[in-house]
Amino acid sequence: MRAVRWLLERYQPPAGPEAAFIGLGGNVGDRLHYLNRAVALLDETPRTAVEDISSVYETEPVGPSEDSYYNIAVRLRTELSPARLLQACQRIEATLGRVRTVRWGPRTIDLDILVYGDRVLEDPRLTVPHPRLTERGFALVPLMEVAPGWRLPDGRSLARCAVELAPIEGVAAIGRQVSLTPPPPMPELER
Protein backbone atom coordinates (compact mmCIF):
# COMPACT_ATOMS: atom_id res chain seq x y z
CA MET A 1 0.00 0.00 0.00
CA ARG A 2 2.86 2.36 0.82
CA ALA A 3 4.40 1.83 -2.64
CA VAL A 4 1.08 2.63 -4.32
CA ARG A 5 0.75 5.88 -2.34
CA TRP A 6 4.34 6.83 -3.28
CA LEU A 7 3.61 6.24 -6.99
CA LEU A 8 0.38 8.23 -6.85
CA GLU A 9 2.03 11.17 -5.09
CA ARG A 10 4.90 11.23 -7.56
CA TYR A 11 3.01 10.61 -10.79
CA GLN A 12 -0.58 11.59 -10.05
CA PRO A 13 -1.43 14.92 -11.67
CA PRO A 14 -3.39 17.35 -9.52
CA ALA A 15 -7.18 17.45 -9.82
CA GLY A 16 -6.89 20.97 -11.26
CA PRO A 17 -4.15 23.52 -11.75
CA GLU A 18 -1.86 23.62 -8.74
CA ALA A 19 0.74 26.16 -7.63
CA ALA A 20 4.37 25.16 -8.03
CA PHE A 21 7.46 27.26 -7.47
CA ILE A 22 10.66 26.84 -9.48
CA GLY A 23 14.06 28.27 -8.59
CA LEU A 24 16.24 29.15 -11.59
CA GLY A 25 19.88 30.14 -11.67
CA GLY A 26 23.01 30.13 -13.74
CA ASN A 27 26.52 31.52 -13.84
CA VAL A 28 27.83 30.71 -17.33
CA GLY A 29 27.50 32.90 -20.42
CA ASP A 30 24.74 35.49 -20.78
CA ARG A 31 22.94 34.76 -17.51
CA LEU A 32 19.95 37.01 -18.25
CA HIS A 33 19.47 35.40 -21.67
CA TYR A 34 19.36 31.92 -20.13
CA LEU A 35 16.93 33.01 -17.40
CA ASN A 36 14.62 34.68 -19.93
CA ARG A 37 14.69 31.66 -22.28
CA ALA A 38 14.07 29.24 -19.41
CA VAL A 39 11.05 31.22 -18.21
CA ALA A 40 9.67 31.37 -21.76
CA LEU A 41 10.15 27.61 -22.16
CA LEU A 42 8.43 26.97 -18.82
CA ASP A 43 5.48 29.06 -19.96
CA GLU A 44 5.35 27.14 -23.27
CA THR A 45 5.23 23.81 -21.42
CA PRO A 46 1.81 22.21 -22.02
CA ARG A 47 -0.64 22.47 -19.11
CA THR A 48 1.66 24.94 -17.34
CA ALA A 49 1.56 28.75 -17.09
CA VAL A 50 4.01 31.15 -15.47
CA GLU A 51 2.09 33.47 -13.14
CA ASP A 52 4.83 35.55 -11.52
CA ILE A 53 8.58 36.11 -11.78
CA SER A 54 10.79 37.47 -9.01
CA SER A 55 13.47 40.09 -9.31
CA VAL A 56 16.90 38.91 -10.41
CA TYR A 57 19.35 38.36 -7.56
CA GLU A 58 23.11 38.21 -7.95
CA THR A 59 24.40 35.62 -5.53
CA GLU A 60 27.69 34.22 -4.38
CA PRO A 61 28.57 30.77 -5.74
CA VAL A 62 28.11 27.60 -3.72
CA GLY A 63 30.62 24.88 -4.48
CA PRO A 64 33.61 24.92 -6.84
CA SER A 65 32.46 27.75 -9.13
CA GLU A 66 34.09 31.16 -8.90
CA ASP A 67 31.57 33.18 -10.92
CA SER A 68 28.50 34.72 -9.31
CA TYR A 69 25.03 33.44 -10.15
CA TYR A 70 21.88 35.18 -11.24
CA ASN A 71 18.88 33.61 -9.48
CA ILE A 72 15.13 34.04 -9.76
CA ALA A 73 11.99 32.19 -8.66
CA VAL A 74 8.79 31.73 -10.64
CA ARG A 75 5.28 30.80 -9.59
CA LEU A 76 3.51 28.41 -11.96
CA ARG A 77 0.04 26.98 -12.29
CA THR A 78 0.41 23.45 -13.57
CA GLU A 79 -1.61 20.36 -14.25
CA LEU A 80 1.55 18.25 -14.54
CA SER A 81 2.44 15.76 -11.84
CA PRO A 82 5.61 16.55 -9.86
CA ALA A 83 7.53 13.89 -11.83
CA ARG A 84 6.35 15.30 -15.18
CA LEU A 85 7.22 18.84 -14.07
CA LEU A 86 10.72 17.61 -13.14
CA GLN A 87 11.06 16.07 -16.63
CA ALA A 88 9.99 19.37 -18.21
CA CYS A 89 12.58 21.25 -16.13
CA GLN A 90 15.32 18.82 -17.14
CA ARG A 91 14.36 19.16 -20.83
CA ILE A 92 14.65 22.93 -20.54
CA GLU A 93 18.09 22.58 -18.92
CA ALA A 94 19.22 20.29 -21.77
CA THR A 95 17.79 22.62 -24.42
CA LEU A 96 19.78 25.50 -22.92
CA GLY A 97 23.04 23.56 -22.84
CA ARG A 98 23.22 22.45 -19.23
CA VAL A 99 26.02 19.93 -18.79
CA ARG A 100 26.27 18.05 -15.51
CA THR A 101 29.94 17.44 -14.75
CA VAL A 102 30.70 18.62 -11.21
CA ARG A 103 28.14 18.79 -8.41
CA TRP A 104 27.30 22.44 -7.72
CA GLY A 105 29.65 23.39 -10.58
CA PRO A 106 29.21 26.12 -13.19
CA ARG A 107 26.06 25.90 -15.32
CA THR A 108 24.17 27.78 -18.00
CA ILE A 109 20.88 27.15 -16.21
CA ASP A 110 19.52 25.14 -13.31
CA LEU A 111 15.81 24.63 -12.60
CA ASP A 112 14.77 23.24 -9.22
CA ILE A 113 11.26 22.50 -8.02
CA LEU A 114 11.26 24.33 -4.69
CA VAL A 115 7.65 23.74 -3.63
CA TYR A 116 4.75 21.92 -5.29
CA GLY A 117 1.47 22.85 -3.61
CA ASP A 118 1.40 21.31 -0.16
CA ARG A 119 2.93 18.01 -1.30
CA VAL A 120 5.78 16.31 0.51
CA LEU A 121 7.72 13.87 -1.68
CA GLU A 122 10.96 12.01 -1.02
CA ASP A 123 12.61 9.73 -3.49
CA PRO A 124 16.05 9.55 -5.14
CA ARG A 125 15.02 11.72 -8.12
CA LEU A 126 12.75 14.31 -6.50
CA THR A 127 12.34 15.71 -3.02
CA VAL A 128 9.66 18.35 -2.44
CA PRO A 129 9.93 20.81 -0.80
CA HIS A 130 13.51 21.15 -2.01
CA PRO A 131 15.67 19.56 0.73
CA ARG A 132 18.00 22.58 1.11
CA LEU A 133 15.48 25.36 0.46
CA THR A 134 15.54 26.72 4.00
CA GLU A 135 19.37 26.68 4.06
CA ARG A 136 19.86 28.72 0.88
CA GLY A 137 19.22 32.43 0.80
CA PHE A 138 19.67 32.46 -2.98
CA ALA A 139 16.56 30.25 -3.28
CA LEU A 140 14.54 31.47 -0.30
CA VAL A 141 14.74 35.23 -0.96
CA PRO A 142 13.40 35.15 -4.56
CA LEU A 143 10.80 32.57 -3.53
CA MET A 144 9.44 34.87 -0.83
CA GLU A 145 8.87 37.51 -3.52
CA VAL A 146 6.58 35.29 -5.64
CA ALA A 147 5.02 33.41 -2.71
CA PRO A 148 4.13 36.08 -0.13
CA GLY A 149 2.57 34.54 2.95
CA TRP A 150 3.24 30.98 1.71
CA ARG A 151 3.67 28.23 4.28
CA LEU A 152 5.67 25.07 3.82
CA PRO A 153 3.87 21.76 4.40
CA ASP A 154 5.37 21.60 7.92
CA GLY A 155 3.52 24.85 8.76
CA ARG A 156 6.53 27.21 8.78
CA SER A 157 6.12 30.42 6.83
CA LEU A 158 8.80 31.37 4.32
CA ALA A 159 9.35 34.56 6.33
CA ARG A 160 10.02 32.48 9.46
CA CYS A 161 12.54 30.39 7.51
CA ALA A 162 14.30 33.59 6.38
CA VAL A 163 14.49 34.83 9.98
CA GLU A 164 15.99 31.49 11.03
CA LEU A 165 18.57 31.79 8.23
CA ALA A 166 19.48 35.42 9.03
CA PRO A 167 21.74 37.10 8.39
CA ILE A 168 21.35 36.35 4.69
CA GLU A 169 24.50 37.52 2.96
CA GLY A 170 25.66 37.35 -0.64
CA VAL A 171 22.17 37.86 -2.15
CA ALA A 172 21.66 41.23 -3.88
CA ALA A 173 18.65 42.28 -5.94
CA ILE A 174 19.75 43.77 -9.25
CA GLY A 175 16.42 44.43 -11.02
CA ARG A 176 13.51 42.89 -12.90
CA GLN A 177 15.21 41.96 -16.18
CA VAL A 178 13.32 38.68 -16.66
CA SER A 179 9.77 38.67 -18.01
CA LEU A 180 7.50 36.92 -20.46
CA THR A 181 7.31 40.06 -22.58
CA PRO A 182 10.19 40.24 -25.04
CA PRO A 183 12.22 43.44 -24.75
CA PRO A 184 11.78 46.00 -27.52
CA PRO A 185 14.31 45.75 -30.34
CA MET A 186 17.46 47.80 -30.02
CA PRO A 187 17.26 51.03 -32.04
CA GLU A 188 19.53 51.31 -35.04
CA LEU A 189 22.61 53.39 -34.42
CA GLU A 190 23.04 56.35 -36.72
CA ARG A 191 26.25 56.34 -38.69
C-alpha positions as CSV (number, residue, x, y, z in Angstrom):
1,M,0.0,0.0,0.0
2,R,2.9,2.4,0.8
3,A,4.4,1.8,-2.6
4,V,1.1,2.6,-4.3
5,R,0.7,5.9,-2.3
6,W,4.3,6.8,-3.3
7,L,3.6,6.2,-7.0
8,L,0.4,8.2,-6.8
9,E,2.0,11.2,-5.1
10,R,4.9,11.2,-7.6
11,Y,3.0,10.6,-10.8
12,Q,-0.6,11.6,-10.0
13,P,-1.4,14.9,-11.7
14,P,-3.4,17.4,-9.5
15,A,-7.2,17.4,-9.8
16,G,-6.9,21.0,-11.3
17,P,-4.2,23.5,-11.8
18,E,-1.9,23.6,-8.7
19,A,0.7,26.2,-7.6
20,A,4.4,25.2,-8.0
21,F,7.5,27.3,-7.5
22,I,10.7,26.8,-9.5
23,G,14.1,28.3,-8.6
24,L,16.2,29.1,-11.6
25,G,19.9,30.1,-11.7
26,G,23.0,30.1,-13.7
27,N,26.5,31.5,-13.8
28,V,27.8,30.7,-17.3
29,G,27.5,32.9,-20.4
30,D,24.7,35.5,-20.8
31,R,22.9,34.8,-17.5
32,L,20.0,37.0,-18.3
33,H,19.5,35.4,-21.7
34,Y,19.4,31.9,-20.1
35,L,16.9,33.0,-17.4
36,N,14.6,34.7,-19.9
37,R,14.7,31.7,-22.3
38,A,14.1,29.2,-19.4
39,V,11.0,31.2,-18.2
40,A,9.7,31.4,-21.8
41,L,10.1,27.6,-22.2
42,L,8.4,27.0,-18.8
43,D,5.5,29.1,-20.0
44,E,5.4,27.1,-23.3
45,T,5.2,23.8,-21.4
46,P,1.8,22.2,-22.0
47,R,-0.6,22.5,-19.1
48,T,1.7,24.9,-17.3
49,A,1.6,28.7,-17.1
50,V,4.0,31.1,-15.5
51,E,2.1,33.5,-13.1
52,D,4.8,35.5,-11.5
53,I,8.6,36.1,-11.8
54,S,10.8,37.5,-9.0
55,S,13.5,40.1,-9.3
56,V,16.9,38.9,-10.4
57,Y,19.4,38.4,-7.6
58,E,23.1,38.2,-8.0
59,T,24.4,35.6,-5.5
60,E,27.7,34.2,-4.4
61,P,28.6,30.8,-5.7
62,V,28.1,27.6,-3.7
63,G,30.6,24.9,-4.5
64,P,33.6,24.9,-6.8
65,S,32.5,27.8,-9.1
66,E,34.1,31.2,-8.9
67,D,31.6,33.2,-10.9
68,S,28.5,34.7,-9.3
69,Y,25.0,33.4,-10.2
70,Y,21.9,35.2,-11.2
71,N,18.9,33.6,-9.5
72,I,15.1,34.0,-9.8
73,A,12.0,32.2,-8.7
74,V,8.8,31.7,-10.6
75,R,5.3,30.8,-9.6
76,L,3.5,28.4,-12.0
77,R,0.0,27.0,-12.3
78,T,0.4,23.4,-13.6
79,E,-1.6,20.4,-14.2
80,L,1.6,18.3,-14.5
81,S,2.4,15.8,-11.8
82,P,5.6,16.6,-9.9
83,A,7.5,13.9,-11.8
84,R,6.4,15.3,-15.2
85,L,7.2,18.8,-14.1
86,L,10.7,17.6,-13.1
87,Q,11.1,16.1,-16.6
88,A,10.0,19.4,-18.2
89,C,12.6,21.3,-16.1
90,Q,15.3,18.8,-17.1
91,R,14.4,19.2,-20.8
92,I,14.6,22.9,-20.5
93,E,18.1,22.6,-18.9
94,A,19.2,20.3,-21.8
95,T,17.8,22.6,-24.4
96,L,19.8,25.5,-22.9
97,G,23.0,23.6,-22.8
98,R,23.2,22.4,-19.2
99,V,26.0,19.9,-18.8
100,R,26.3,18.0,-15.5
101,T,29.9,17.4,-14.7
102,V,30.7,18.6,-11.2
103,R,28.1,18.8,-8.4
104,W,27.3,22.4,-7.7
105,G,29.6,23.4,-10.6
106,P,29.2,26.1,-13.2
107,R,26.1,25.9,-15.3
108,T,24.2,27.8,-18.0
109,I,20.9,27.2,-16.2
110,D,19.5,25.1,-13.3
111,L,15.8,24.6,-12.6
112,D,14.8,23.2,-9.2
113,I,11.3,22.5,-8.0
114,L,11.3,24.3,-4.7
115,V,7.7,23.7,-3.6
116,Y,4.8,21.9,-5.3
117,G,1.5,22.9,-3.6
118,D,1.4,21.3,-0.2
119,R,2.9,18.0,-1.3
120,V,5.8,16.3,0.5
121,L,7.7,13.9,-1.7
122,E,11.0,12.0,-1.0
123,D,12.6,9.7,-3.5
124,P,16.1,9.6,-5.1
125,R,15.0,11.7,-8.1
126,L,12.7,14.3,-6.5
127,T,12.3,15.7,-3.0
128,V,9.7,18.4,-2.4
129,P,9.9,20.8,-0.8
130,H,13.5,21.2,-2.0
131,P,15.7,19.6,0.7
132,R,18.0,22.6,1.1
133,L,15.5,25.4,0.5
134,T,15.5,26.7,4.0
135,E,19.4,26.7,4.1
136,R,19.9,28.7,0.9
137,G,19.2,32.4,0.8
138,F,19.7,32.5,-3.0
139,A,16.6,30.3,-3.3
140,L,14.5,31.5,-0.3
141,V,14.7,35.2,-1.0
142,P,13.4,35.1,-4.6
143,L,10.8,32.6,-3.5
144,M,9.4,34.9,-0.8
145,E,8.9,37.5,-3.5
146,V,6.6,35.3,-5.6
147,A,5.0,33.4,-2.7
148,P,4.1,36.1,-0.1
149,G,2.6,34.5,2.9
150,W,3.2,31.0,1.7
151,R,3.7,28.2,4.3
152,L,5.7,25.1,3.8
153,P,3.9,21.8,4.4
154,D,5.4,21.6,7.9
155,G,3.5,24.8,8.8
156,R,6.5,27.2,8.8
157,S,6.1,30.4,6.8
158,L,8.8,31.4,4.3
159,A,9.3,34.6,6.3
160,R,10.0,32.5,9.5
161,C,12.5,30.4,7.5
162,A,14.3,33.6,6.4
163,V,14.5,34.8,10.0
164,E,16.0,31.5,11.0
165,L,18.6,31.8,8.2
166,A,19.5,35.4,9.0
167,P,21.7,37.1,8.4
168,I,21.3,36.4,4.7
169,E,24.5,37.5,3.0
170,G,25.7,37.4,-0.6
171,V,22.2,37.9,-2.1
172,A,21.7,41.2,-3.9
173,A,18.6,42.3,-5.9
174,I,19.8,43.8,-9.3
175,G,16.4,44.4,-11.0
176,R,13.5,42.9,-12.9
177,Q,15.2,42.0,-16.2
178,V,13.3,38.7,-16.7
179,S,9.8,38.7,-18.0
180,L,7.5,36.9,-20.5
181,T,7.3,40.1,-22.6
182,P,10.2,40.2,-25.0
183,P,12.2,43.4,-24.8
184,P,11.8,46.0,-27.5
185,P,14.3,45.7,-30.3
186,M,17.5,47.8,-30.0
187,P,17.3,51.0,-32.0
188,E,19.5,51.3,-35.0
189,L,22.6,53.4,-34.4
190,E,23.0,56.3,-36.7
191,R,26.3,56.3,-38.7
